[in-house]
Amino acid sequence: MSAQPHRADTTILGLRLAIGLAQGAALYVLLEMLEGTPQPFTKTWLYAALVIAAGLLPFVWLAAIASMRMITLGIWSLGIIATIIATSTHAAWLDTSDNATDKLGLFFPLAAAVFIGHHLIAAADHDRKPLANYATYFDLGWKDGVQLVLCLAFLAAFWLLLWLGASLFELIGITAIRDLITERPFAFLASAAVFALAVHITDTRMSLVIGARTIALILLSWLLPLLALFAWAFLASLFFTGLAPLWATGRATALLVTAGAALVILINANYQDGDDERSPPGILKLAVRAAALALVPIAILAFYSVWLRVGQYGLTPERVAGLAIVGVGAIYATGYAVAALWPGRWMQPLQPANVAAAFAWIALIIGMLTPIADPARLSVDNQVNRLLSGAVTPDKFDFDALRFDTYRYGREALERLAADRSSPFRIDIADRAAEALKRTARKSRPAEDRLTADALRAGVTVFPAGSTLPDSLLSEDWSGRASNPLENCVRNAIKPPGCQALLGDLDNDGRTDVLLRENAWSIIALGQDANGKWVERGTFVTGQCNAPYFDFSTPGVSLAPPRPAPLELDVNGKRFQMTPACNP
């Protein structure tokens, strides 16, 4: 009786290793085609589809080969292939550039859709009915999530040990192991095979995976009271502060969505499969209800945050995506709020809410990757309607957004606008559209999206302490230039410490220069030309040669004594030379 399962395990192990090796070989060959002699094939939708399929399908087969019926797995695989083909062809039609890697970004949203869809189908196959029991959805979804983390950790440990072993042999002058593991074919084949082995090991020791899942859920569940307290304290604070400080951050929607997602995860860590035997203590039940009710105002605030911008400036691809994500969040918020107030079994309506949201996520992802709900198409339609209806005047309209941000939909809209000269109003639009079609780089940011001088001043920490940015820099017009370094610093600087400025005189010409630190690897130097116009003077590359981390608050950071060339930044005796900027 024990021999048959052993043979079955051996067969499954062999199949999994074969799948892993085939995946590694396929990805290696496809990458070599991309990096080798340029080939037209690598710029087609078929190449992108093959890379995505090679990245996704083997993971599905590794997970399902021992548990899912072959007929179900075959149909599901065909469905994945059809989805990859549909989305890849649309991406290739949408963006006709020669950059093949742009289209490979489809992998990540498709991976999310496949992960969700796989567990809906695997659960249905397990229970032999279209909609499985909720306990099956929970069991398979969380189990595979923990299993994936364990397999990735196993793969990371494998490579760590390989490098350790190679380093030991290098101590005695033997470099063969390092030479082997740095070869790309070995890296691909070994990584894929080891991951497949990890899947098999964890699959045959499922009790360990379930134990790890149980521990993870317990730890996560006890974080919920803290997050629920923060959520309600934040919401209560808004009555005193108003919404203006929230909107002033410029990232309110992202923060609110992240907070909502964290609440959803922690609520589910407490609820699990809804079995009374795993029901949490009373304090956690109270925290679950409080967190579920907090989702409603958070979802409303997130929607309002996006809609304010839509009402002011219309749809953009980012705002379409934001509205879609908030829409799915509304499913969670509504279902969980009903569950929190449910008079029957504790939080019972959470189950259909989770299943409905899972289907909504799949529909959302597939819709946005096809013409059905492509954010570029929706935003172009909205913006053109705003323009033609007079909601925005031609001189305020961002024609460059159609030219550079919305791919073929935007370019075709510009062509239609440029061809319509039926009235003086349309002629004005046509001239501007034709001009935008000729541009190879976008103009400066639209006026309504640019930060004010006050916002720039508030967003920069200036050194030496007590100094202020020159008014002439704050009011500098960067129109017609590639970018506004000061605004980019305020918007994009990594926090902490955020955007920093160091004032000084680089070349002892009697005029103030400004060094902007947006990140840890480069510093931009700004100065005034002979006409008093602020320009980029150059860049200090500070992320090389194992340089220690520093920012402008670090003691010992200063401009080195001026020399004819090159100009230098001194950090406790270590000097960085400025690379001059190219002439405009």
ZAMARGU-4260 file (C-alpha; in steps of 0.2 Angstrom, whole numbers, plus 5000, padded with zeros to 4 digits):
<rodrens>
0) 5000/5000/5000 | 5014/5012/5003 | 5023/5009/4987 | 5010/5016/4976 | 5010/5033/4984
5) 5029/5033/4983 | 5029/5030/4965 | 5016/5043/4962 | 5027/5056/4972 | 5042/5051/4962
10) 5033/5054/4946 | 5026/5071/4952 | 5044/5076/4957 | 5050/5071/4940 | 5037/5081/4931
15) 5040/5096/4942 | 5059/5096/4939 | 5055/5094/4920 | 5044/5109/4920 | 5056/5119/4930
20) 5071/5115/4918 | 5060/5118/4903 | 5055/5135/4910 | 5073/5140/4914 | 5079/5135/4897
25) 5064/5144/4888 | 5068/5160/4898 | 5086/5159/4895 | 5084/5157/4876 | 5071/5171/4875
30) 5083/5183/4885 | 5097/5178/4873 | 5087/5183/4858 | 5083/5200/4866 | 5101/5204/4871
35) 5110/5196/4856 | 5109/5202/4838 | 5094/5213/4836 | 5079/5203/4828 | 5063/5209/4822
40) 5054/5195/4831 | 5059/5202/4848 | 5049/5217/4844 | 5033/5208/4841 | 5018/5204/4852
45) 5022/5185/4850 | 5039/5187/4858 | 5031/5196/4873 | 5018/5183/4874 | 5031/5169/4874
50) 5041/5177/4888 | 5025/5180/4899 | 5019/5162/4896 | 5036/5155/4900 | 5035/5165/4916
55) 5017/5161/4921 | 5012/5144/4915 | 5025/5134/4923 | 5020/5141/4940 | 5002/5136/4937
60) 5008/5118/4932 | 5019/5116/4947 | 5005/5121/4959 | 4991/5111/4951 | 4999/5095/4943
65) 4997/5085/4959 | 4980/5091/4964 | 4969/5097/4949 | 4961/5086/4937 | 4970/5086/4920
70) 4954/5092/4910 | 4952/5107/4922 | 4971/5111/4921 | 4971/5109/4902 | 4956/5121/4900
75) 4963/5133/4913 | 4980/5133/4904 | 4971/5137/4887 | 4962/5151/4895 | 4978/5159/4902
80) 4986/5157/4885 | 4971/5165/4876 | 4972/5180/4889 | 4991/5182/4886 | 4988/5183/4867
85) 4974/5195/4869 | 4983/5207/4880 | 5000/5205/4871 | 4992/5209/4854 | 4983/5224/4862
90) 4999/5230/4870 | 5008/5229/4853 | 4995/5238/4844 | 4994/5251/4857 | 5013/5255/4858
95) 5022/5252/4841 | 5039/5257/4848 | 5054/5246/4846 | 5056/5243/4864 | 5051/5225/4867
100) 5053/5226/4886 | 5039/5239/4887 | 5027/5226/4883 | 5034/5214/4896 | 5026/5225/4910
105) 5010/5215/4906 | 5018/5201/4917 | 5014/5208/4934 | 4996/5212/4932 | 4993/5196/4923
110) 5002/5187/4937 | 4990/5194/4949 | 4975/5190/4939 | 4982/5172/4936 | 4985/5170/4955
115) 4967/5175/4959 | 4959/5165/4945 | 4969/5150/4949 | 4963/5148/4966 | 4945/5152/4961
120) 4946/5137/4948 | 4957/5126/4959 | 4944/5128/4973 | 4929/5124/4961 | 4938/5109/4954
125) 4942/5103/4972 | 4923/5105/4977 | 4917/5099/4960 | 4905/5114/4958 | 4906/5131/4950
130) 4907/5141/4966 | 4917/5132/4980 | 4914/5132/4998 | 4922/5148/5006 | 4933/5137/5017
135) 4941/5129/5001 | 4945/5146/4994 | 4953/5151/5010 | 4963/5135/5012 | 4970/5135/4995
140) 4973/5154/4993 | 4982/5156/5010 | 4991/5140/5008 | 4998/5143/4991 | 5003/5161/4997
145) 5013/5154/5011 | 5020/5141/5000 | 5026/5153/4987 | 5035/5163/5001 | 5044/5148/5008
150) 5049/5142/4990 | 5056/5159/4986 | 5066/5159/5003 | 5072/5142/4999 | 5078/5148/4982
155) 5087/5163/4990 | 5095/5152/5003 | 5101/5140/4989 | 5110/5155/4980 | 5117/5161/4996
160) 5125/5144/5000 | 5132/5143/4982 | 5140/5160/4984 | 5147/5155/5001 | 5154/5139/4994
165) 5162/5148/4979 | 5169/5161/4991 | 5177/5147/5002 | 5185/5139/4986 | 5191/5156/4981
170) 5201/5158/4997 | 5212/5144/4991 | 5213/5150/4973 | 5200/5139/4965 | 5188/5150/4955
175) 5179/5136/4945 | 5163/5136/4956 | 5161/5155/4954 | 5164/5154/4936 | 5150/5141/4935
180) 5137/5149/4945 | 5140/5166/4936 | 5136/5158/4919 | 5119/5163/4913 | 5113/5146/4908
185) 5117/5138/4925 | 5108/5153/4934 | 5092/5150/4924 | 5091/5131/4924 | 5097/5130/4942
190) 5085/5143/4949 | 5070/5136/4940 | 5074/5118/4945 | 5077/5122/4963 | 5061/5132/4964
195) 5052/5117/4957 | 5060/5106/4970 | 5055/5118/4983 | 5037/5117/4977 | 5038/5098/4978
200) 5046/5097/4995 | 5033/5109/5003 | 5019/5100/4994 | 5024/5083/5002 | 5026/5091/5019
205) 5010/5101/5019 | 5008/5101/5037 | 5023/5112/5039 | 5016/5124/5026 | 4999/5124/5036
210) 5009/5127/5052 | 5018/5142/5045 | 5002/5148/5039 | 4994/5147/5056 | 5008/5156/5064
215) 5008/5170/5051 | 4989/5172/5053 | 4990/5173/5072 | 5004/5186/5071 | 4995/5196/5058
220) 4978/5195/5068 | 4986/5204/5083 | 4991/5218/5073 | 4974/5223/5068 | 4969/5232/5084
225) 4983/5244/5082 | 4979/5247/5064 | 4961/5249/5068 | 4965/5262/5082 | 4976/5272/5070
230) 4962/5271/5057 | 4949/5278/5068 | 4960/5291/5076 | 4965/5297/5059 | 4947/5298/5054
235) 4942/5308/5070 | 4957/5320/5067 | 4950/5325/5051 | 4936/5334/5060 | 4949/5346/5068
240) 4961/5347/5053 | 4949/5347/5039 | 4954/5338/5022 | 4966/5352/5016 | 4982/5344/5024
245) 4977/5327/5017 | 4975/5334/4999 | 4991/5344/5001 | 5002/5328/5002 | 4999/5324/4984
250) 4998/5306/4988 | 4982/5305/4998 | 4974/5292/4987 | 4989/5280/4987 | 4990/5281/5006
255) 4971/5278/5009 | 4971/5263/4997 | 4986/5256/5006 | 4978/5258/5023 | 4962/5250/5016
260) 4972/5235/5009 | 4981/5233/5025 | 4964/5232/5035 | 4957/5220/5023 | 4972/5208/5025
265) 4972/5209/5044 | 4953/5207/5044 | 4955/5191/5034 | 4969/5185/5045 | 4957/5186/5060
270) 4942/5179/5051 | 4951/5165/5041 | 4938/5152/5035 | 4925/5157/5047 | 4925/5141/5057
275) 4919/5143/5074 | 4934/5133/5081 | 4946/5146/5075 | 4936/5161/5080 | 4947/5174/5088
280) 4946/5181/5106 | 4933/5194/5110 | 4945/5209/5109 | 4950/5204/5091 | 4932/5202/5086
285) 4929/5219/5092 | 4944/5225/5082 | 4938/5216/5066 | 4921/5225/5067 | 4929/5242/5070
290) 4941/5240/5056 | 4927/5234/5044 | 4917/5249/5048 | 4932/5260/5046 | 4934/5254/5028
295) 4918/5264/5023 | 4925/5282/5026 | 4942/5277/5020 | 4935/5271/5003 | 4924/5287/5002
300) 4939/5298/5005 | 4949/5288/4992 | 4935/5290/4979 | 4933/5309/4983 | 4952/5311/4982
305) 4952/5304/4964 | 4936/5312/4959 | 4942/5330/4964 | 4956/5329/4952 | 4944/5321/4939
310) 4932/5335/4941 | 4946/5348/4939 | 4956/5341/4925 | 4947/5326/4918 | 4953/5308/4917
315) 4971/5302/4915 | 4977/5284/4914 | 4982/5285/4932 | 4965/5292/4938 | 4956/5278/4928
320) 4966/5265/4937 | 4963/5274/4954 | 4945/5274/4951 | 4945/5256/4946 | 4955/5251/4962
325) 4943/5262/4973 | 4928/5253/4965 | 4934/5236/4970 | 4938/5243/4987 | 4920/5248/4988
330) 4915/5230/4987 | 4926/5226/5002 | 4920/5241/5011 | 4902/5238/5008 | 4902/5219/5011
335) 4913/5221/5027 | 4902/5235/5034 | 4887/5224/5032 | 4896/5210/5040 | 4901/5220/5055
340) 4883/5225/5058 | 4876/5207/5053 | 4865/5201/5067 | 4868/5182/5063 | 4884/5172/5062
345) 4899/5183/5066 | 4905/5192/5050 | 4896/5180/5038 | 4893/5192/5024 | 4912/5194/5022
350) 4913/5178/5013 | 4903/5183/4997 | 4911/5200/4998 | 4928/5192/4996 | 4923/5181/4982
355) 4914/5195/4973 | 4930/5206/4975 | 4941/5192/4968 | 4930/5191/4952 | 4930/5210/4951
360) 4949/5210/4952 | 4951/5198/4937 | 4938/5208/4927 | 4947/5224/4931 | 4964/5218/4926
365) 4959/5210/4910 | 4947/5224/4906 | 4961/5237/4908 | 4974/5227/4898 | 4962/5226/4883
370) 4951/5239/4874 | 4936/5235/4885 | 4942/5247/4899 | 4960/5253/4893 | 4964/5268/4904
375) 4972/5276/4889 | 4956/5275/4879 | 4945/5281/4893 | 4956/5295/4897 | 4958/5301/4879
380) 4939/5300/4876 | 4936/5310/4892 | 4949/5323/4888 | 4944/5326/4870 | 4926/5328/4875
385) 4931/5341/4888 | 4941/5350/4875 | 4927/5350/4862 | 4913/5354/4874 | 4923/5370/4880
390) 4926/5363/4898 | 4944/5367/4895 | 4951/5380/4883 | 4963/5375/4869 | 4977/5386/4877
395) 4975/5376/4894 | 4973/5359/4886 | 4988/5347/4888 | 4990/5341/4870 | 5006/5333/4875
400) 4996/5321/4886 | 4988/5314/4871 | 5005/5314/4861 | 5016/5305/4874 | 5005/5297/4888
405) 4991/5288/4879 | 4999/5279/4865 | 4990/5275/4849 | 4973/5281/4856 | 4980/5299/4860
410) 4990/5300/4843 | 4974/5295/4833 | 4964/5308/4843 | 4977/5321/4839 | 4976/5316/4820
415) 4957/5318/4821 | 4958/5335/4829 | 4971/5341/4817 | 4960/5336/4802 | 4945/5345/4809
420) 4945/5363/4803 | 4926/5366/4802 | 4926/5382/4813 | 4937/5395/4820 | 4937/5386/4836
425) 4941/5369/4828 | 4955/5377/4818 | 4963/5383/4834 | 4962/5366/4841 | 4968/5358/4824
430) 4984/5369/4824 | 4989/5365/4842 | 4986/5346/4838 | 4996/5347/4823 | 5010/5355/4832
435) 5009/5342/4846 | 5010/5328/4833 | 5027/5335/4827 | 5035/5336/4844 | 5047/5322/4849
440) 5048/5327/4868 | 5034/5335/4878 | 5034/5353/4884 | 5034/5358/4902 | 5021/5352/4914
445) 5004/5360/4912 | 5002/5376/4923 | 4988/5368/4934 | 5000/5353/4939 | 5015/5364/4943
450) 5019/5367/4961 | 5018/5385/4968 | 5033/5394/4975 | 5026/5391/4992 | 5024/5373/4989
455) 5042/5372/4983 | 5049/5382/4998 | 5039/5371/5010 | 5045/5355/5001 | 5064/5358/5003
460) 5075/5357/5018 | 5089/5370/5016 | 5106/5370/5023 | 5115/5378/5031 | 5102/5379/5044
465) 5092/5395/5043 | 5095/5398/5025 | 5082/5400/5012 | 5080/5396/4994 | 5083/5411/4982
470) 5067/5419/4977 | 5073/5420/4959 | 5075/5401/4959 | 5058/5398/4966 | 5051/5409/4952
475) 5062/5402/4938 | 5052/5398/4922 | 5058/5381/4916 | 5046/5380/4901 | 5054/5373/4886
480) 5067/5363/4895 | 5067/5345/4899 | 5063/5346/4917 | 5062/5357/4932 | 5075/5350/4944
485) 5068/5359/4960 | 5050/5353/4957 | 5056/5335/4953 | 5066/5335/4969 | 5051/5340/4979
490) 5039/5328/4971 | 5051/5313/4970 | 5064/5314/4984 | 5065/5298/4994 | 5059/5301/5012
495) 5066/5302/5024 | 5075/5315/5022 | 5066/5321/5007 | 5072/5335/4996 | 5087/5344/5003
500) 5096/5359/4996 | 5114/5365/5001 | 5118/5383/4997 | 5135/5390/4993 | 5147/5397/4980
505) 5154/5383/4969 | 5166/5393/4959 | 5169/5409/4970 | 5160/5420/4957 | 5150/5429/4971
510) 5133/5421/4966 | 5124/5408/4976 | 5123/5390/4969 | 5111/5377/4975 | 5115/5359/4977
515) 5099/5348/4976 | 5099/5331/4984 | 5084/5320/4978 | 5092/5303/4982 | 5107/5294/4988
520) 5116/5292/4972 | 5117/5309/4964 | 5116/5328/4968 | 5111/5341/4955 | 5120/5358/4955
525) 5110/5373/4950 | 5118/5390/4946 | 5114/5406/4937 | 5121/5410/4920 | 5127/5427/4914
530) 5109/5433/4911 | 5103/5428/4929 | 5094/5412/4922 | 5095/5397/4933 | 5102/5382/4924
535) 5109/5365/4928 | 5127/5366/4931 | 5131/5348/4933 | 5129/5332/4944 | 5139/5325/4958
540) 5138/5306/4957 | 5138/5301/4975 | 5133/5282/4974 | 5149/5275/4968 | 5165/5268/4975
545) 5157/5261/4991 | 5154/5279/4997 | 5145/5279/5014 | 5127/5286/5015 | 5126/5304/5019
550) 5114/5319/5017 | 5116/5337/5019 | 5112/5336/5038 | 5128/5325/5040 | 5142/5334/5049
555) 5156/5338/5038 | 5147/5340/5021 | 5152/5356/5012 | 5158/5363/4996 | 5176/5361/4993
560) 5187/5376/4991 | 5184/5382/4973 | 5196/5376/4960 | 5196/5380/4941 | 5190/5363/4937
565) 5183/5351/4942 | 5171/5358/4956 | 5170/5347/4971 | 5159/5342/4986 | 5168/5337/5002
570) 5161/5324/5013 | 5172/5322/5028 | 5188/5323/5017 | 5181/5312/5003 | 5178/5323/4988
575) 5166/5320/4974 | 5169/5329/4957 | 5155/5337/4947 | 5151/5331/4930 | 5147/5347/4920
580) 5129/5347/4912 | 5128/5346/4893 | 5124/5363/4885 | 5106/5366/4881
</rodrens>
